[in-house]
Amino acid sequence: MTCYQCPDCGYLYDEQVGCEHEGYVPGTTWQAIPEDFPCPQCFVREKPDFIVQNTAESDKSNKNDNATTRNTV
């Protein structure tokens, strides 16, 4: 899953974790978040300002590293 970071304060919205305080349960995708979603930490930035932090690629490479390790042991 992907994370999105507030460029102002660094708050990180992780789709796997959600933001239960704001009513978004774990697994809530970024697409399901309303466009006027304010950063719950600083309230300065809204959803369009957030920067994509693609964790899918790192998850994929970690899985590949684990598979390689298993094959060489």
Kinemage of the C-alpha trace (Angstrom):
@kinemage 1
@onewidth
@group {chain A} dominant
@subgroup {mainchain}
@vectorlist {calphas} color= white
{ca met a 1} P 0.000 0.000 0.000
{ca thr a 2} L 1.008 3.603 -0.408
{ca cys a 3} L 1.702 6.426 2.040
{ca tyr a 4} L 1.102 10.138 1.544
{ca gln a 5} L 3.052 12.849 3.367
{ca cys a 6} L 2.070 16.386 4.328
{ca pro a 7} L 4.752 18.679 2.892
{ca asp a 8} L 4.292 21.156 5.730
{ca cys a 9} L 4.610 19.097 8.924
{ca gly a 10} L 5.618 15.647 7.665
{ca tyr a 11} L 2.456 13.822 8.825
{ca leu a 12} L 2.254 10.493 7.026
{ca tyr a 13} L -1.069 8.961 5.954
{ca asp a 14} L -0.522 5.222 5.545
{ca glu a 15} L -3.352 3.390 3.787
{ca gln a 16} L -2.650 0.273 5.868
{ca val a 17} L -2.995 2.214 9.123
{ca gly a 18} L -5.700 4.720 8.145
{ca cys a 19} L -6.516 7.622 10.465
{ca glu a 20} L -9.052 6.336 12.962
{ca his a 21} L -9.094 9.647 14.842
{ca glu a 22} L -10.524 11.228 11.669
{ca gly a 23} L -12.843 8.267 10.966
{ca tyr a 24} L -10.726 6.413 8.381
{ca val a 25} L -10.247 2.787 9.381
{ca pro a 26} L -7.129 0.808 8.423
{ca gly a 27} L -7.243 -0.081 4.740
{ca thr a 28} L -8.967 3.161 3.686
{ca thr a 29} L -7.415 4.066 0.342
{ca trp a 30} L -6.262 7.575 -0.492
{ca gln a 31} L -8.880 7.688 -3.262
{ca ala a 32} L -11.615 7.227 -0.632
{ca ile a 33} L -10.403 10.279 1.324
{ca pro a 34} L -12.301 13.482 0.396
{ca glu a 35} L -10.445 16.168 -1.586
{ca asp a 36} L -10.853 18.700 1.240
{ca phe a 37} L -9.208 16.343 3.784
{ca pro a 38} L -7.012 18.588 5.978
{ca cys a 39} L -3.801 17.310 7.472
{ca pro a 40} L -4.912 16.047 10.902
{ca gln a 41} L -1.637 17.161 12.452
{ca cys a 42} L -1.104 20.749 11.215
{ca phe a 43} L -4.443 21.582 9.484
{ca val a 44} L -2.463 23.741 7.018
{ca arg a 45} L -2.436 21.453 3.969
{ca glu a 46} L -5.208 19.548 2.210
{ca lys a 47} L -5.184 16.273 0.270
{ca pro a 48} L -3.994 17.728 -3.088
{ca asp a 49} L -0.840 19.023 -1.375
{ca phe a 50} L 0.241 15.641 0.021
{ca ile a 51} L 3.272 13.953 -1.561
{ca val a 52} L 3.117 10.292 -2.580
{ca gln a 53} L 5.543 8.091 -0.681
{ca asn a 54} L 5.389 4.867 -2.692
{ca thr a 55} L 5.955 1.993 -0.289
{ca ala a 56} L 4.789 -0.667 -2.747
{ca glu a 57} L 8.202 -0.711 -4.433
{ca ser a 58} L 10.050 -1.178 -1.145
{ca asp a 59} L 7.611 -3.893 -0.074
{ca lys a 60} L 8.195 -5.603 -3.414
{ca ser a 61} L 11.983 -5.420 -3.113
{ca asn a 62} L 11.845 -6.721 0.476
{ca lys a 63} L 9.835 -9.718 -0.719
{ca asn a 64} L 12.347 -10.304 -3.513
{ca asp a 65} L 15.237 -10.078 -1.029
{ca asn a 66} L 13.516 -12.611 1.235
{ca ala a 67} L 12.874 -14.956 -1.688
{ca thr a 68} L 16.525 -14.730 -2.730
{ca thr a 69} L 17.679 -15.444 0.820
{ca arg a 70} L 15.422 -18.485 1.043
{ca asn a 71} L 16.700 -19.815 -2.278
{ca thr a 72} L 20.358 -19.496 -1.280
{ca val a 73} L 20.101 -21.097 2.163
